[in-house]
Amino acid sequence: MKDEQESSRRSFIKKLTTATAAVAAGSGLLTNQSQAKTFSIQKRLIGNSPNDQVNIALIGAGGMGTQDTITALQVPGVKLVAVCDLYDGRLKDAKTRWGADIFTTRVYKEILNRKDVDAVIIATPDHWHQQISVDAMHAGKHVYCEKPMVHAITEGPAVIKAQKETGMIFQVGSQGVSSLGNEKAHELLKSGAIGELNYAEGFWARRAPLEVWQYPIPEDASPQTVDWETYISNTKKRPFDEKRFFRWRNYTDYGTGMAGDLFVHLFSSLHFITDSVGPNKIYASGGLRFWNDGREVPDVLLGTFDYGKTQAHPAFNLSLRCNFVDGTSGTTYLKLVGSEGSMDITWDKVTLKRNKVLASDDPFYLDKLKKAGSGYAERKKMLPPEEIVYDAEKGYLGGPYDHMNNFFTAIRSKGKVTEDAIFGYRAAAPALLCNDSYYNNSPMFWDPEKMQLIKK
Ligand SMILES: NC(=O)c1ccc[n+]([C@@H]2O[C@H](COP(=O)([O-])OP(=O)(O)OC[C@H]3O[C@@H](n4cnc5c(N)ncnc54)[C@H](O)[C@@H]3O)[C@@H](O)[C@H]2O)c1
């Protein structure tokens, strides 16, 4: 791996050096041919013929389910035929938005029994993902399941098994992995643009009540309008509690805290960009500092993760942080750091920062120096740009569209998705183990290849 990476690193540096020299010579090369080569915007995979209509149903018609369905309906040849939710208000909204003729129900199995449904979007709270996914695949439906794929570390294997046994297409909803930004970062890392990866970090800063899961509770919320008994039927029995239903993220029976909600996105992107299968050591700390509203999950969480050396990447460390009491608010980022630079990665932009000094082992520079003789030892160098920003082309539909399009293309072509059950489990597992580490006050050990917990 080292030789391969070294040779692509040299080729990357050479491209940069040539481009910089061209700019200095005023040839405009950087903005023309050279730019087209080095900075080309990737061509997107366009889905198959829309004549092949795919009928979908939505299970869990809240915020994300509605958004996912809006995105899915942008893909040509996709039609919504049914919606399931446990709160009547959501079913009413669905009919208002998508037409009175769609079938609505509180019972997801009624959706799975329908012959006119080819695929389902599952966007319920996390504690229902595994069961509905498994049932849906066994009922012959393709599944787009929101992240995290599962609610507990023990639930992953059943989803992987169901996917293998049924052969249905199964995609997990961390949309970033299908984005131009993640693809560009993958390509840059492979080409040696930041040298040897040694560290990565991600961060979320939030403060506004709506951002930190204090959602409004509908005025008509009651045991009549909400199917509470079904909601809690696979977890601890409790009397009706509107907060536990509408603000489910704050409670461990239904949600997966900051790690399952947010860290999981960064694991997905990081694993896609680095071709990694995951960390082997996980440690978390944090606390509940401010939002004393009955929540059971911390509002400040720090996680550190050790990634071992594999065929795909060197050993590196990851640090993830999330602060729901951050007065600066609004920041989210993923950064990869290597021996020669770093990349800040979003779904539609990559900012590459390089070391200021041109590497002394750059073959182009060394060759020139050799030809010039010893009198030129102090000759100044042409410096590459310190920062290069790769921006998605105007009009780019974004990661969510690409991810959905990837799902429907796989259905139509019997192909593969970016984020299947194994990928989804490998992204969810370190997030879930982060919670286990926090609550057990101890590091967790994981075999990411075999996807097994290691007891020490
Ligand atoms: N990919 C992303 O960027 C992203 C963003 C937000 C949420 N999500 C994920 O989407 C899922 C939903 O989150 P949300 O913010 O939309 O929550 P939400 O509370 O707005 O929506 C959840 C909906 O599911 C319904 N529901 C609960 N149990 C059900 C069941 N058994 N059967 C049918 N319906 C049920 C609820 O009534 C509610 O309408 C979560 O898993 C979350 O992690 C992903």
PDBQT file of the ligand as one rigid body, heavy atoms in Angstrom, charges set to zero:
ROOT
HETATM    1  N1  LIG A 501     -30.434  11.170   7.544  1.00  0.00    +0.000 N 
HETATM    2  C1  LIG A 501     -30.665  12.277   8.202  1.00  0.00    +0.000 C 
HETATM    3  O1  LIG A 501     -30.066  13.321   7.931  1.00  0.00    +0.000 OA
HETATM    4  C2  LIG A 501     -31.687  12.277   9.288  1.00  0.00    +0.000 A 
HETATM    5  C3  LIG A 501     -32.168  13.491   9.816  1.00  0.00    +0.000 A 
HETATM    6  C4  LIG A 501     -33.172  13.448  10.789  1.00  0.00    +0.000 A 
HETATM    7  C5  LIG A 501     -33.641  12.215  11.238  1.00  0.00    +0.000 A 
HETATM    8  N2  LIG A 501     -33.137  11.057  10.742  1.00  0.00    +0.000 N 
HETATM    9  C6  LIG A 501     -33.619   9.754  11.241  1.00  0.00    +0.000 C 
HETATM   10  O2  LIG A 501     -34.957   9.582  10.801  1.00  0.00    +0.000 OA
HETATM   11  C7  LIG A 501     -35.725   8.898  11.783  1.00  0.00    +0.000 C 
HETATM   12  C8  LIG A 501     -36.944   9.755  12.156  1.00  0.00    +0.000 C 
HETATM   13  O3  LIG A 501     -36.517  10.980  12.708  1.00  0.00    +0.000 OA
HETATM   14  P1  LIG A 501     -37.451  12.280  12.660  1.00  0.00    +0.000 P 
HETATM   15  O4  LIG A 501     -36.641  13.431  13.016  1.00  0.00    +0.000 OA
HETATM   16  O5  LIG A 501     -38.178  12.299  11.377  1.00  0.00    +0.000 OA
HETATM   17  O6  LIG A 501     -38.472  11.953  13.853  1.00  0.00    +0.000 OA
HETATM   18  P2  LIG A 501     -40.014  12.369  13.940  1.00  0.00    +0.000 P 
HETATM   19  O7  LIG A 501     -40.415  12.199  15.350  1.00  0.00    +0.000 OA
HETATM   20  O8  LIG A 501     -40.230  13.683  13.287  1.00  0.00    +0.000 OA
HETATM   21  O9  LIG A 501     -40.741  11.268  13.037  1.00  0.00    +0.000 OA
HETATM   22  C9  LIG A 501     -40.909   9.930  13.429  1.00  0.00    +0.000 C 
HETATM   23  C10 LIG A 501     -42.296   9.502  13.012  1.00  0.00    +0.000 C 
HETATM   24  O10 LIG A 501     -42.438   8.089  13.193  1.00  0.00    +0.000 OA
HETATM   25  C11 LIG A 501     -43.729   7.830  13.730  1.00  0.00    +0.000 C 
HETATM   26  N3  LIG A 501     -43.674   6.503  14.355  1.00  0.00    +0.000 N 
HETATM   27  C12 LIG A 501     -43.152   6.167  15.574  1.00  0.00    +0.000 A 
HETATM   28  N4  LIG A 501     -43.175   4.817  15.716  1.00  0.00    +0.000 NA
HETATM   29  C13 LIG A 501     -43.729   4.303  14.593  1.00  0.00    +0.000 A 
HETATM   30  C14 LIG A 501     -44.044   2.995  14.177  1.00  0.00    +0.000 A 
HETATM   31  N5  LIG A 501     -43.778   1.918  14.922  1.00  0.00    +0.000 N 
HETATM   32  N6  LIG A 501     -44.655   2.835  12.968  1.00  0.00    +0.000 NA
HETATM   33  C15 LIG A 501     -44.948   3.899  12.184  1.00  0.00    +0.000 A 
HETATM   34  N7  LIG A 501     -44.667   5.175  12.542  1.00  0.00    +0.000 NA
HETATM   35  C16 LIG A 501     -44.045   5.379  13.735  1.00  0.00    +0.000 A 
HETATM   36  C17 LIG A 501     -44.014   9.008  14.628  1.00  0.00    +0.000 C 
HETATM   37  O11 LIG A 501     -45.374   9.196  14.852  1.00  0.00    +0.000 OA
HETATM   38  C18 LIG A 501     -43.388  10.156  13.847  1.00  0.00    +0.000 C 
HETATM   39  O12 LIG A 501     -44.333  10.787  12.991  1.00  0.00    +0.000 OA
HETATM   40  C19 LIG A 501     -34.783   8.659  12.963  1.00  0.00    +0.000 C 
HETATM   41  O13 LIG A 501     -34.265   7.356  12.912  1.00  0.00    +0.000 OA
HETATM   42  C20 LIG A 501     -33.669   9.671  12.759  1.00  0.00    +0.000 C 
HETATM   43  O14 LIG A 501     -32.424   9.249  13.264  1.00  0.00    +0.000 OA
HETATM   44  C21 LIG A 501     -32.185  11.079   9.776  1.00  0.00    +0.000 A 
ENDROOT
TORSDOF 0
